[in-house]
C-alpha cells in the first residue's frame, strides 16, 4: 500500500506517519459493524430504543473501540461489553458469531480503504503546502519546511 500511495504522489514520510496512526485509530469499518450489529441485536430482541439512546450507544461504542485494532475479534468483545448497558442480553453476541467470519473480511477491507483515503488526502495536502515557494502572512516559509523534511 505504501508504494501505491507513493506512486499516487503522497510523500513517503507522510505515509510512514499517517498510515500506522490510521490502523490504530481510523477503524471506520469496525465502527459501522459494531453499530449495525448492536442495532440488529436491539431489533432481534424486540427492544424499543429511541434514536437518542441509539446515538448514545454509538458514542459509547466509539469511545470503547479505541485501541481494539490489534485484538482479534475485538469488535465482538466491545459489543459484548457495551450492549448489556443498554438492555440487550450479552448472549445475543452468539447470534453474531455465525456471520462474523464473513463480515470480518468486509470490515477489514473497509478499514484499509478508509486508511488509504485518509493517507492520500492528508499526504497530498501536506505535499501541496510544502511545495509552494511563497508564503502569505503568518505562514511558515518554504525554506523552514525543508529543514523538517
Secondary structure as UniProt FT lines:
FT   HELIX           2..8
FT   HELIX           12..25
FT   HELIX           28..44
FT   TURN            45..46
FT   HELIX           51..64
FT   TURN            65..67
FT   TURN            69..70
FT   TURN            72..73
FT   HELIX           74..82
FT   HELIX           83..86
FT   HELIX           90..92
FT   HELIX           93..131
FT   TURN            137..138
FT   HELIX           142..148
//
